[in-house]
């Protein structure tokens, strides 16, 4: 038994020796974070470096990984804080406003751009219009309880939805305008999810560091007749969202 314990202890020490220093510090900071409530300020890099007897560079690397993992929230000009739990975002066809209200939060949107553009190849295929056809481009910053959460850019056929730009300038829900003004309701969507890194422009709008992992969602919505309604490209903060979907078994076949 003694020999077995000694072997296990040597193996443990060997494993710890191979573990990068920053990762050891990361685990220690993670243990500290678990003792603090969400929103609590984390000690400065200098204080953590002194506490764990290491360099600020090592601490900075450890903090950066915890930010990427969503355990910490780095706010420009303010410091680093214990992050709130990630928002569970269902992969379903519903409005952003509805999803936020369902979580008990207050939704809000900031209109960033509302223009008419010419469809490129991607938009022409997605919206079922000719290349060069006019499309309405609606870009909004989405917030929940005042916190920037996503950047959403929506494209719709200008020919199918005349005067949509004027309707949206008056404010309100896009889906509500489609339903009441045009009698159109999306009932089906094709969604694609990818990972990307926040560009400087996206980071500035979302209030995060450039290069923060983000979730890139593209969605092509169809009406009951299978006609394209919209094409949406959304950038969600990777540190604040996790995607949730329900998967059901397909039809079984006999072998």
C-alpha atoms as one frame of an Amber mdcrd trajectory, in Angstrom:
protein
   0.000   0.000   0.000   2.826   2.361   0.905   4.505   1.730  -2.434   1.251
   2.376  -4.276   0.721   5.684  -2.459   4.278   6.778  -3.206   3.829   5.978
  -6.898   0.566   7.927  -6.996   2.173  10.895  -5.242   5.099  10.885  -7.671
   2.665  10.715 -10.597   0.688  13.634  -9.180   3.830  15.735  -8.735   4.942
  14.850 -12.244   1.560  15.884 -13.669   1.670  19.188 -11.775   5.188  19.820
 -13.051   4.023  19.405 -16.653   1.069  21.754 -16.111   1.828  25.277 -17.394
   2.257  27.872 -14.673  -0.487  30.108 -16.051  -2.911  27.152 -15.917  -2.118
  26.544 -12.256  -2.799  30.227 -11.587  -5.976  29.998 -13.649  -7.262  27.163
 -11.452  -6.496  29.167  -8.328  -8.300  32.236  -9.671 -11.223  30.033 -10.713
 -11.436  28.730  -7.141 -11.490  32.352  -5.929 -14.210  33.281  -8.433 -16.454
  30.473  -7.192 -16.521  32.092  -3.756 -17.696  35.468  -5.078 -21.195  36.481
  -6.182 -21.779  37.571  -9.807 -20.805  41.163 -10.430 -18.069  41.189  -7.791
 -14.832  42.923  -8.752 -11.808  40.663  -9.139  -8.487  41.867  -7.652  -6.181
  43.691 -10.039  -3.490  41.898 -12.024  -0.869  43.376  -9.696  -2.672  42.141
  -6.588  -3.203  38.656  -8.040   0.433  38.458  -9.127   1.524  39.272  -5.578
  -0.995  36.846  -4.087   0.115  33.917  -6.248   3.778  34.958  -6.401   3.963
  35.106 -10.163   4.250  37.669 -12.956   1.488  39.932 -14.198   1.935  38.380
 -17.649   1.046  34.955 -16.226  -1.970  36.393 -14.412  -3.076  38.231 -17.549
  -3.050  34.994 -19.561  -5.023  33.173 -16.869  -7.613  35.957 -16.703  -7.926
  36.056 -20.492  -8.878  32.377 -20.630 -11.435  32.793 -17.846 -12.971  35.688
 -19.783 -13.184  33.565 -22.935 -14.830  30.769 -20.950 -17.441  33.210 -19.648
 -16.427  32.993 -15.985 -15.158  36.562 -15.881 -16.425  39.743 -17.504 -13.825
  42.313 -18.523 -15.355  45.780 -18.856 -13.356  48.395 -20.697 -12.182  51.159
 -18.396 -13.704  49.551 -15.298 -11.930  46.293 -14.554 -12.691  42.579 -14.354
 -15.774  41.160 -12.643 -17.298  37.789 -11.850 -19.591  37.018 -14.780 -23.234
  36.269 -14.461 -24.394  32.841 -15.673 -24.563  32.552 -19.453 -27.920  33.155
 -21.076 -29.507  30.034 -22.547 -30.556  31.004 -26.065 -32.983  28.513 -27.674
 -32.457  27.779 -31.352 -36.011  28.499 -32.406 -37.919  30.840 -34.680 -38.997
  33.682 -32.418 -38.268  37.359 -32.011 -35.434  38.659 -29.872 -37.929  40.695
 -27.864 -39.981  37.585 -27.066 -36.896  35.591 -26.017 -35.619  38.326 -23.687
 -39.028  38.871 -22.076 -39.322  35.104 -21.545 -36.104  35.261 -19.489 -37.566
  38.001 -17.298 -35.315  40.707 -18.732 -36.050  44.037 -20.362 -35.309  44.047
 -24.108 -34.142  47.091 -26.022 -32.691  47.820 -29.438 -30.512  50.576 -30.840
 -30.963  51.246 -34.553 -27.487  51.332 -36.083 -28.378  51.508 -39.779 -31.398
  51.274 -42.040 -30.482  51.378 -45.704 -31.418  50.055 -49.123 -28.723  48.008
 -50.839 -28.168  45.912 -53.945 -28.295  42.148 -53.459 -25.051  40.252 -53.935
 -24.986  36.568 -54.872 -25.533  35.402 -51.270 -28.516  37.690 -50.659 -30.005
  36.960 -54.068 -30.082  33.237 -53.334 -31.196  33.639 -49.711 -34.078  36.011
 -50.492 -35.064  34.663 -53.889 -34.370  37.963 -55.684 -32.268  38.757 -58.712
 -28.640  39.770 -58.250 -28.532  43.544 -57.944 -32.126  43.698 -56.752 -32.966
  46.140 -53.972 -32.977  44.836 -50.395 -33.669  46.591 -47.116 -30.775  46.224
 -44.639 -31.660  46.717 -40.976 -28.827  46.693 -38.416 -29.587  46.801 -34.690
 -27.691  46.485 -31.435 -29.671  44.193 -29.156 -29.649  44.741 -25.387 -31.027
  42.978 -22.322 -31.402  44.971 -19.100 -29.247  47.640 -20.728 -26.351  45.294
 -21.513 -25.235  44.893 -25.158 -25.770  41.274 -26.158 -25.780  40.975 -29.939
 -25.469  42.783 -33.240 -28.173  41.786 -35.694 -28.245  42.620 -39.400 -31.446
  41.692 -41.244 -32.053  41.736 -44.995 -35.467  41.700 -46.701 -36.671  42.136
 -50.265 -37.568  45.780 -50.896 -39.938  44.750 -53.698 -41.853  42.349 -51.467
 -42.026  44.769 -48.540 -42.500  48.279 -49.961 -42.238  51.146 -47.464 -40.758
  48.790 -44.853 -37.989  51.294 -44.206 -40.562  53.930 -43.224 -42.365  51.477
 -40.931 -39.113  50.554 -39.133 -38.065  54.192 -38.710 -41.164  54.616 -36.547
 -39.795  51.913 -34.217 -41.371  48.700 -33.028 -40.959  45.023 -33.769 -39.997
  43.876 -37.263 -42.093  40.711 -36.971 -45.063  42.770 -35.816 -44.688  45.051
 -38.840 -44.469  42.063 -41.183 -47.632  40.593 -39.692 -49.778  43.719 -39.486
 -48.594  45.648 -42.551 -47.900  42.831 -45.015 -49.749  39.786 -43.671 -46.524
  37.772 -43.580 -45.360  35.520 -40.762 -42.157  33.444 -40.772 -42.951  29.828
 -39.876 -39.734  27.996 -40.724 -36.048  28.822 -40.644 -32.705  27.396 -41.651
 -30.059  28.306 -39.068 -26.283  28.001 -39.116 -24.032  28.532 -36.101 -20.307
  29.227 -36.303 -17.660  30.626 -34.010 -15.673  33.746 -34.843 -13.633  36.457
 -33.150 -15.020  39.925 -32.495 -13.729  42.527 -34.922 -12.695  45.942 -33.537
 -16.018  47.426 -34.713 -18.073  44.605 -33.185 -16.091  44.732 -29.943 -16.700
  48.465 -29.606 -20.469  48.022 -30.012 -20.638  45.062 -27.625 -18.312  46.630
 -25.046 -15.832  43.738 -25.097 -12.215  43.185 -26.087 -11.312  42.754 -29.730
 -10.809  39.056 -30.466 -13.355  37.839 -27.909 -14.998  34.640 -29.208 -18.464
  35.318 -30.571 -21.261  33.152 -31.937 -22.112  33.904 -35.550 -25.697  32.909
 -36.384 -27.161  33.093 -39.868 -30.858  32.502 -40.413 -33.017  32.276 -43.524
 -36.708  32.466 -42.667 -39.568  31.220 -44.851 -43.319  31.808 -44.793 -46.024
  29.137 -44.911 -45.675  28.902 -48.710 -41.913  28.376 -48.515 -41.154  31.873
 -49.824 -38.093  33.567 -48.250 -38.949  36.322 -45.772 -35.617  37.441 -44.330
 -31.933  36.657 -44.125 -30.315  37.481 -40.783 -26.688  37.600 -39.690 -26.283
  37.935 -35.902 -23.168  38.243 -33.772 -23.761  37.089 -30.176 -21.306  37.527
 -27.330 -19.671  34.180 -26.673 -19.107  35.076 -23.023 -22.814  35.700 -22.390
 -24.618  33.093 -24.483 -24.915  29.356 -24.778 -27.138  27.838 -27.440 -29.791
  25.280 -26.536 -31.757  23.067 -28.898 -34.024  20.044 -28.679 -33.035  17.023
 -30.742 -35.517  14.284 -31.510 -34.875  10.864 -32.985 -35.716  10.479 -36.644
 -37.928   7.783 -38.075 -36.507   4.328 -37.515 -36.095   1.996 -40.423 -36.078
  -1.770 -40.329 -32.860  -3.545 -40.932
